[in-house]
Amino acid sequence: MMPSEAFEQVSATGGIVTIGNFDGVHRGHQSMLSAVCQQAGQRSLPTVVVTFDPHPLNVLKPEVSLPRLSTVSQRRQLLQTYGADEVVVLPVTSDLLDMTPEQFFCSVVRDQLHAVGIVEGPDFRFGKDRAGDIDVLRGLCEENSIVLTVIAPILTDQQMISSTMIRRLLADGKLAAAVELLGHPYSVSGNVVRGAGRGRDLGFPTANIVAIEVMSPADGVYAGVTVIGGTSYRVAVSIGPNPTFSDESHKVECHVLDFTGNLYEAAFCVDLVSEIRSLHPFEDAESLTRQITADIARCREIVAL
């Protein structure tokens, strides 16, 4: 059975529950939260979201190393933004993955959360080897007098929006399309370290970001926004190597428009909203400077403050 200490911080029990990975908290997830909030509001009950960390696939098949669209803290914040009163993060262990659908339901949904209702999509799977489907869930809910609501999926081009679909778009550098499915900007955060200083020498100082925990979009130049000291700034972001200077190291370099100050050693978060162009080498520094100037102008057009 599920160890009780996994739930020691849960305060909102006896509510309307939804369970899933919720990586990225995309528009499909937001639709789920909307249904949970509607039901909870009608009955004056709390809304409870159960998510997992790490992703079960990373435990079952560690060689796969599925990239994340959101850190746990980002996911929690987004879920709360879209209406969750309580976000329960279940540590994914071999014991958890060995639980049958019945064991998981009874331990987590019934005995720990005391759920009054549960909301899921038609493709919901749970328990060892994903043996539990929506029909199994329906039967367990009926046996335990828990109201089950199955919502319709959110579609794009007749396909269900999924985290997998968004990962593919990011891998192809189609950031604007990914953001459209997410329903919010794609956040990338890390720590600022000193780089080679080429951007500063060209007149465009950059913050070099390391220790990024989420999937990076394909190599290219992107437009985004950051908040520093309570003020929003546009950001032109270069992801990948610097072919003009034969630098093959993979970097995330952020030029914060209209900002003067020191960002070294600070935590930095940029909300990416759209691609600008792909990466390619230029003949010389002068040609690169002209292109960066054009990139910045395009960034101003894309990002409204």
WOVEN-V900174 format. One record per residue. N is the residue number from 1. SS is DSSP state (A for helix, B for strand, O for the rest). PHI is phi in whole degrees, -180 to 180 (none if undefined). D_FIRST is the distance of its C-alpha to the first C-alpha in Angstrom with 2 decimals. Layout:
{{N SS PHI D_FIRST} {N SS PHI D_FIRST}}
This chain:
{{1 O none 0.00} {2 O -69 3.79} {3 O -61 6.30} {4 A -66 8.70} {5 A -65 11.64} {6 A -65 11.34} {7 A -114 12.73} {8 O -66 15.22} {9 O -96 18.16} {10 O -77 17.54} {11 O -112 20.50} {12 O -97 21.01} {13 O -109 18.75} {14 O 68 20.05} {15 O -121 21.58} {16 B -97 22.10} {17 B -117 19.45} {18 B -135 19.85} {19 B -127 17.50} {20 O 176 18.95} {21 O -74 20.23} {22 O 57 23.42} {23 O -69 25.24} {24 O 90 28.76} {25 O 47 28.20} {26 O -82 30.88} {27 A -61 32.74} {28 A -65 30.21} {29 A -64 27.50} {30 A -64 30.12} {31 A -63 30.78} {32 A -61 27.13} {33 A -63 27.34} {34 A -62 30.63} {35 A -67 29.23} {36 A -62 26.37} {37 A -64 29.01} {38 A -63 31.34} {39 A -66 28.98} {40 A -64 27.78} {41 A -65 31.43} {42 A -64 32.55} {43 A -115 30.21} {44 O 54 30.30} {45 O -116 26.56} {46 O -75 24.86} {47 B -101 23.99} {48 B -126 20.58} {49 B -112 19.96} {50 B -107 16.68} {51 B -128 17.61} {52 B -128 16.44} {53 B -151 17.98} {54 O -73 19.13} {55 O -61 19.64} {56 A -51 17.22} {57 A -63 20.45} {58 A -71 21.39} {59 A -89 18.38} {60 A -70 18.73} {61 O -134 22.52} {62 O -60 23.64} {63 O -70 27.17} {64 O -76 27.31} {65 O 51 26.91} {66 O -62 26.73} {67 O -70 28.88} {68 O -92 27.63} {69 O -94 29.64} {70 O -155 28.37} {71 O -75 26.88} {72 A -61 23.94} {73 A -66 26.55} {74 A -64 28.78} {75 A -62 26.06} {76 A -60 25.10} {77 A -63 28.80} {78 A -64 29.51} {79 A -62 26.71} {80 A -69 28.03} {81 A -60 31.53} {82 O -92 30.71} {83 O 119 29.31} {84 O -72 25.73} {85 O -80 25.48} {86 B -137 22.10} {87 B -114 20.66} {88 B -101 17.01} {89 B -100 16.61} {90 B -87 13.19} {91 B -66 13.57} {92 O -87 13.26} {93 O -126 11.95} {94 A -63 11.63} {95 A -63 7.89} {96 A -63 7.87} {97 A -72 10.68} {98 O -87 9.35} {99 O -71 7.04} {100 O -69 9.56} {101 A -54 11.31} {102 A -65 10.39} {103 A -64 6.57} {104 A -62 7.52} {105 A -61 10.24} {106 A -66 8.97} {107 A -74 6.38} {108 A -87 8.98} {109 A -72 12.23} {110 A -84 12.44} {111 A -81 10.72} {112 A -92 11.05} {113 O -93 14.16} {114 O 51 15.71} {115 O -63 17.42} {116 O -92 20.82} {117 B -146 21.54} {118 B -139 20.34} {119 B -122 22.82} {120 B -145 22.56} {121 B -90 25.10} {122 O -68 25.94} {123 O -98 24.52} {124 O -62 20.94} {125 O -132 18.38} {126 B -156 14.62} {127 O 86 11.83} {128 A -55 12.51} {129 A 58 16.31} {130 A 54 16.77} {131 O -72 16.81} {132 B -88 16.37} {133 O -115 19.72} {134 A -66 21.38} {135 A -70 22.18} {136 A -63 18.61} {137 A -61 17.80} {138 A -61 20.93} {139 A -64 20.03} {140 A -66 16.65} {141 A -64 18.57} {142 A -63 21.31} {143 A -64 19.19} {144 O -112 17.83} {145 O 56 21.21} {146 O -110 20.28} {147 B -79 23.22} {148 B -103 22.83} {149 B -121 25.57} {150 B -107 26.21} {151 B -94 28.79} {152 O -74 31.39} {153 O -70 31.14} {154 O -90 33.67} {155 B -108 36.09} {156 B -138 38.62} {157 O 52 41.19} {158 O 65 39.28} {159 B -120 36.15} {160 B -71 32.89} {161 O -62 32.60} {162 O -145 29.83} {163 A -63 28.95} {164 A -62 30.11} {165 A -61 33.45} {166 A -69 33.91} {167 A -61 33.24} {168 A -63 35.95} {169 A -64 38.37} {170 A -64 37.88} {171 A -64 38.39} {172 O -92 41.64} {173 O 77 42.77} {174 O -92 42.71} {175 A -66 41.44} {176 A -60 43.10} {177 A -67 41.47} {178 A -64 38.03} {179 A -64 38.68} {180 A -61 39.74} {181 A -76 36.39} {182 A -67 34.50} {183 O 83 36.56} {184 O -163 36.99} {185 O -61 38.33} {186 B -96 36.44} {187 B -90 35.77} {188 B -125 36.31} {189 B -136 36.17} {190 B -177 36.82} {191 B -113 39.31} {192 B -88 43.08} {193 B -127 44.89} {194 O -75 48.52} {195 O -109 49.63} {196 O -75 52.93} {197 O 83 54.71} {198 A -66 56.20} {199 A -61 55.21} {200 A -63 56.96} {201 A -63 60.00} {202 O -85 60.18} {203 O 97 59.98} {204 O -133 56.34} {205 O -61 54.15} {206 O -126 50.48} {207 B -97 47.24} {208 B -91 45.39} {209 B -102 41.63} {210 B -128 39.20} {211 O 60 35.49} {212 O -81 34.61} {213 O -102 30.91} {214 O -112 31.29} {215 O -63 33.12} {216 O -88 36.90} {217 O -62 39.10} {218 O -57 41.64} {219 O -53 44.60} {220 B 166 46.98} {221 B -111 48.29} {222 B -132 46.41} {223 B -110 47.07} {224 B -155 44.80} {225 B -142 44.81} {226 B -134 43.71} {227 B -120 43.97} {228 B -127 45.68} {229 O 59 46.52} {230 O 85 45.90} {231 B -111 48.25} {232 B -87 47.33} {233 B -132 48.95} {234 B -71 49.21} {235 B -136 47.99} {236 B -98 49.22} {237 B -118 46.62} {238 B -107 47.40} {239 B -118 44.54} {240 B 125 45.41} {241 B -79 48.32} {242 B -118 51.87} {243 A -65 53.99} {244 A -62 57.25} {245 A -106 57.02} {246 O 55 55.46} {247 B -101 52.29} {248 B -92 49.42} {249 B -70 46.65} {250 B -84 44.05} {251 B -133 44.27} {252 B -119 43.35} {253 B -114 46.53} {254 B -117 46.89} {255 B -97 50.33} {256 B -88 50.06} {257 O -69 53.06} {258 O 65 55.38} {259 O -115 53.45} {260 O -127 55.07} {261 O 162 53.11} {262 O -103 51.00} {263 O -111 47.41} {264 O -60 46.93} {265 O 69 43.74} {266 O -95 42.37} {267 B -73 39.20} {268 B -141 40.29} {269 B -129 38.79} {270 B -124 40.66} {271 B -95 39.87} {272 B -81 41.25} {273 B -123 42.82} {274 B -163 45.02} {275 B -78 46.47} {276 B -111 50.10} {277 B -165 51.04} {278 O -86 50.08} {279 O -89 51.04} {280 O -160 54.25} {281 O -74 56.88} {282 O -115 60.03} {283 O -63 63.47} {284 O -158 63.73} {285 A -63 62.47} {286 A -65 64.82} {287 A -65 63.35} {288 A -64 59.82} {289 A -62 60.92} {290 A -62 62.30} {291 A -69 59.07} {292 A -63 56.96} {293 A -60 59.34} {294 A -68 58.78} {295 A -61 54.98} {296 A -66 55.16} {297 A -62 57.37} {298 A -66 54.91} {299 A -61 52.05} {300 A -63 54.10} {301 A -70 54.57} {302 A -77 50.88} {303 O -97 49.34} {304 O -95 50.55} {305 O -111 50.26}}
